[in-house]
Structure formats: C-alpha cells, structure tokens
Amino acid sequence: MDKLRELQDEAKTDLAIVKLENLDQESYKNQIIKPKWLEYKTRFELLLFRSKGEHTKLYREKWEYYGGKADAKVYVAKPFDMKVLKSDLGMFINSDNDIMELQAKIGYYEIIVKYIEGVIKSIDNRGWDIRSAQDWKKFEAGMI
C-alpha cells in the first residue's frame, strides 16, 4: 500500500498550479508530467497482467490440490485428507490463503491503475484550468 500513497503524494505535487504569475511555465509542465504518468500506467498494467496470469496458474494448482488430482509429492509436503465435491471446489479454492493474497494483489494493482488514469485525466484538464486562469488575468488587466 506504500506505492499508492507515494503516487498520491506525487500527484499532489505534479497537479498543483504553483505560480499563477508564470502560467505559461505551468502549461509546459504538462508536457513533462504526462509522459511520466503514462509510464506509471504502463508499468502497473503490466504488473496487473502478470498477476492475473499468476492467479490463473495458481487457481489451476489449487483446483488439482483440492480436487485430489495433484501429484502425490504435493500431498506429502502438504497433506489434505478431505474429499471435496465438485460443487464445493470453488469455495475451497477461493478461500485458500494463497489465492486470497493474490486476489488482493490484483485488486491493489487495479486500484493503482484506476488512480493513475484519473491523474492523467486531471493532467489533461489542468491545461483547461491554466487557460481559464490566463483568461481571468487578461480580464482583470482589461485586455478582454
């Protein structure tokens, strides 16, 4: 959860319009921060994709384990003496600690990707905010 907090703090800094007297410089800042956030989005989408693949593989392994179809070596290392009905397999698999941990990781990455998409949208809107501020400064100066 530390990475999300770091990204939130970084977004506060990046999205802030600091110098109202230098709005032209703030406008150029968009060209610097947007590629950075697009890189973050790509990185976390790849982590999400990889985690979903790990989940699929782990789910199959747990299906074999709880369904009694895993290799005998697996049961020697981690005994499981229960006979699970096919209709109950999903409940056993979805309540497995390893599966739940991986699902939490996937959910975390989904939240980060969604947050980054919001930041990118705010960067796009930041340009409109800067333009409105510039127009207001012109109006106050009697130029409009």
C-alpha positions as CSV (number, residue, x, y, z in Angstrom):
1,M,0.0,0.0,0.0
2,D,3.0,2.2,0.2
3,K,3.3,2.6,-3.6
4,L,-0.3,4.0,-3.8
5,R,0.5,6.6,-1.1
6,E,3.7,7.6,-2.9
7,L,1.8,8.1,-6.2
8,Q,-0.9,10.1,-4.4
9,D,1.7,12.4,-2.9
10,E,3.5,12.7,-6.2
11,A,0.2,13.6,-7.9
12,K,-0.5,16.4,-5.4
13,T,2.9,17.9,-6.3
14,D,2.5,17.4,-10.1
15,L,-1.0,18.6,-10.4
16,A,-0.6,21.7,-8.3
17,I,-0.5,25.0,-10.2
18,V,2.2,26.7,-8.1
19,K,3.0,30.0,-9.8
20,L,0.0,31.9,-11.0
21,E,2.2,34.7,-12.4
22,N,4.0,32.1,-14.6
23,L,1.1,30.2,-16.1
24,D,2.9,29.7,-19.3
25,Q,5.6,27.7,-17.5
26,E,2.8,25.7,-15.7
27,S,1.4,24.9,-19.1
28,Y,4.7,23.5,-20.3
29,K,4.9,21.4,-17.1
30,N,2.0,19.3,-18.5
31,Q,4.4,18.0,-21.3
32,I,6.8,16.8,-18.6
33,I,4.4,15.2,-16.2
34,K,2.0,13.4,-18.6
35,P,4.6,11.0,-20.1
36,K,5.8,10.2,-16.6
37,W,2.2,9.2,-15.6
38,L,1.7,7.3,-18.8
39,E,4.9,5.3,-17.9
40,Y,3.5,4.6,-14.5
41,K,0.2,3.4,-16.1
42,T,2.0,1.0,-18.4
43,R,4.2,-0.4,-15.6
44,F,1.2,-1.1,-13.3
45,E,-0.9,-2.5,-16.2
46,L,2.0,-5.0,-16.9
47,L,2.2,-5.9,-13.2
48,L,-1.6,-6.4,-13.2
49,F,-1.4,-8.6,-16.3
50,R,1.4,-10.7,-14.8
51,S,-0.5,-11.1,-11.5
52,K,-3.7,-12.2,-13.4
53,G,-1.6,-14.9,-15.2
54,E,-0.1,-16.0,-11.8
55,H,-3.7,-16.2,-10.5
56,T,-4.8,-18.4,-13.3
57,K,-1.9,-20.8,-12.8
58,L,-2.3,-20.8,-9.0
59,Y,-6.0,-21.4,-9.4
60,R,-5.3,-24.5,-11.5
61,E,-2.8,-25.8,-9.0
62,K,-5.3,-25.3,-6.2
63,W,-8.0,-27.0,-8.3
64,E,-5.8,-30.0,-8.7
65,Y,-4.9,-30.0,-5.0
66,Y,-8.4,-29.7,-3.6
67,G,-9.8,-32.0,-6.3
68,G,-7.4,-34.8,-5.4
69,K,-5.7,-34.6,-8.8
70,A,-2.3,-33.2,-7.7
71,D,0.9,-35.1,-7.8
72,A,1.5,-37.4,-4.7
73,K,4.5,-35.3,-3.8
74,V,2.3,-32.3,-3.2
75,Y,0.2,-34.2,-0.6
76,V,3.3,-35.5,1.1
77,A,4.5,-31.9,1.6
78,K,1.0,-30.5,2.4
79,P,-1.4,-33.2,3.4
80,F,-5.1,-32.9,2.6
81,D,-7.3,-35.8,3.6
82,M,-10.7,-34.4,2.8
83,K,-12.8,-35.5,-0.2
84,V,-14.3,-32.3,-1.8
85,L,-17.3,-32.4,-4.0
86,K,-17.0,-30.7,-7.4
87,S,-19.7,-28.3,-6.4
88,D,-17.6,-27.2,-3.4
89,L,-14.3,-26.9,-5.2
90,G,-14.8,-23.2,-5.9
91,M,-15.4,-22.4,-2.2
92,F,-12.2,-24.2,-1.1
93,I,-10.1,-22.6,-3.8
94,N,-11.5,-19.1,-3.3
95,S,-11.0,-19.3,0.4
96,D,-7.4,-20.5,0.1
97,N,-4.9,-18.1,1.7
98,D,-2.6,-18.1,-1.4
99,I,-5.5,-17.3,-3.7
100,M,-6.9,-14.6,-1.5
101,E,-3.4,-13.0,-1.2
102,L,-3.0,-13.0,-5.0
103,Q,-6.6,-11.6,-5.4
104,A,-5.7,-8.8,-3.0
105,K,-2.6,-8.0,-5.0
106,I,-4.6,-7.9,-8.2
107,G,-7.2,-5.6,-6.6
108,Y,-4.4,-3.3,-5.4
109,Y,-3.0,-3.1,-8.9
110,E,-6.4,-2.4,-10.3
111,I,-6.9,0.5,-7.8
112,I,-3.5,1.9,-8.7
113,V,-4.2,1.8,-12.5
114,K,-7.6,3.4,-12.0
115,Y,-6.0,6.1,-9.8
116,I,-3.3,6.8,-12.5
117,E,-6.0,7.1,-15.2
118,G,-7.6,9.7,-13.0
119,V,-4.3,11.6,-12.7
120,I,-3.8,11.5,-16.4
121,K,-7.3,12.9,-16.9
122,S,-6.6,15.6,-14.4
123,I,-3.4,16.5,-16.3
124,D,-5.4,16.9,-19.4
125,N,-7.9,19.1,-17.5
126,R,-5.1,21.0,-16.0
127,G,-4.5,22.7,-19.3
128,W,-8.0,24.0,-19.3
129,D,-7.6,25.3,-15.8
130,I,-4.4,27.1,-16.8
131,R,-6.1,28.6,-19.8
132,S,-9.0,29.8,-17.7
133,A,-6.6,31.4,-15.2
134,Q,-4.8,33.1,-18.1
135,D,-8.1,34.4,-19.4
136,W,-9.1,35.7,-16.0
137,K,-5.7,37.5,-15.7
138,K,-6.4,39.2,-19.1
139,F,-9.9,40.2,-18.0
140,E,-8.5,41.7,-14.7
141,A,-5.9,43.6,-16.7
142,G,-8.7,45.0,-19.0
143,M,-7.4,43.1,-22.1
144,I,-10.6,41.3,-22.8
